[in-house]
Amino acid sequence: MIRQETAWVFFAAGLYFVAALVIGVWKWQQSITSPDGRAHRYVDVAHQAGLMYSFAIAAIIAPLVELSGWPSAVNIVAAAAVIGMFTVTITNYVRLGIQARTDNQMRDLKPILRGVREALIITEIGGTSVLLAGFASAQLL
C-alpha cells in the first residue's frame, strides 16, 4: 500500500493525462480544419505540456513523495505547490490557445507577468528540491 499523499499525486497525474488527451482532441480538431493542417501554437504547447507534466508528476514527483523521509505535511505542500504551478502554466497555454492572439507570449509580455514567472520558477524548483532532499535523507543518507 502506498502513502495517501502519493495516491493523491498519482491521481493528479491521471487528471493531467486525461486533460492532455482532451486538449489533444482540440488540437486535432484545429488541425483538420486549418488550411495548413496545424493547430494554433498554444493549443499544441498546452497539449505537449499536459502530457509532459502528467508523466513528470507520475514518474518523478510521486516516487519522491513515496520515498521521502519528510513528514506527510511537508510532502503534500511541496507536491501541491509544484502541481499547482503546472496547473497555472497549462491554464495559461489554454487561454492563449483560445484567444489565438499571439504565437509568442514573450513578445507580448506584460510587466506583471514577470512576477508570475518568478513565482513559477521558485515554486517548481523549490518544491521539487524539497521532495528530492526528503528522498535523499531517507534513501541515501
N, C-alpha and C positions, 0 to 999 in steps of 0.2 A: 504494500500500500504506500502510495506517495503522500507527501505532506499536503495539507489542504491548500496552502498558498501555491504550491506547484501545480495542483489541479486547476486552480483559477488561472494561472499563467498559461497552461496548455489550452484551457477554454478560450482565453483571449486570442491565442494563436489560431485556433479554429475559426473564431469570428473574423479575424483578419483575412484568413484564407477564403472564407465564403464571400466576404466583401470584395476581395480582389477578383474572384470569379464573376461576381455581378458587374463590377467595373469592366471586366473583360467582355461581357456581353454588350455593354455600352460602347466599348472600343470597337468591337466587331460591327455593330450597327452603324457607327460612324464610318467605318472603313468601307462597307459595302455601298454606302450612299454618297461617298465622297468622289469627286471627279478624279482625284489622284490615288484613290484607294487607301487613304490613310486617315486615321482618327486625328483629332486635334492633339497637339503636342502634350498638353497637360492631362488629357484623358489617358494617353499612352503612359505618361510618367506616373499617374495615380495607379494604373494597373500594375506596372512594374514594381513600384514602391510597396503596394499592398502585398504582392507575392513575396518580395524580399523581406519585408518586415514580419510576415507570418512565419517564415522559415527562421528568421533571426530569433523571434520570440520562442519558437519551439525547440530550436537546436542549440541556442546559446543561453537565453535568459532563463528558461525553465530548468535546465540542468544546473545552472549556477545557483538558482533558488533552492533546488532539491538538495544539493550537496554543500550548501553554505553552513558555516558554523555560527552565523549570527542568529539572534532570536527572530521568530516569525515576523514580529512587527517591523524590524529593520528590513527584512527581505521583501515584505509586502510593500512598504513605502518605496523602496528602491525600484522594484519591478514596476509598480504602478506609475512611478514618475517617468520611467523610460517608455512604457507602453502609452502613457498619456501624451507624451511628446510625439510619438509615432502617429498618434491619432490627429494631433494638431497638424502635422505635416501632410498627411494624406488628405485630410479635410481641406486644406488649402489648395492642394493639387486638384481636387474635385471641383472646388469653387472656381479655380482658374479655367478648368475644362468647360464648366457650364457657361461661364461668362465669355469665353473664347475671344478675349480682347488682346491677349498678348501671347507670344510664343517664347518669351524670356522674362520671367518675373524680376530678375535682377536689373534689367534695363529700365524697368518702370518702378524701381524700388522706392517706397515711401520711407521717410526718416523713422517713423515709429516701428517699422519692421526690423530695424537694426536690433532693438531690444528684444524682440521676439526671437530673432536668430540667435542672439547671445544666450537667451534662456534655453533654447533648444540644445545648443551646444553644451552648455554647462550641465543641464539635466540629463541628457542622454549619456554623455561621457561620465559624469559623476555617479549616476545611478548604476551604470554598468560596472564602474570601478568599485563601488561599494560591494556589489554582488561578487565580483572577482576576488576582492580581498577576503570576503567571507568564505568563498571556496578555498582560497589558498590557506586560510587559517585552519580550516577543518581537514583539508586533504593533503596539504604539502608540508605543514609545519609540525 
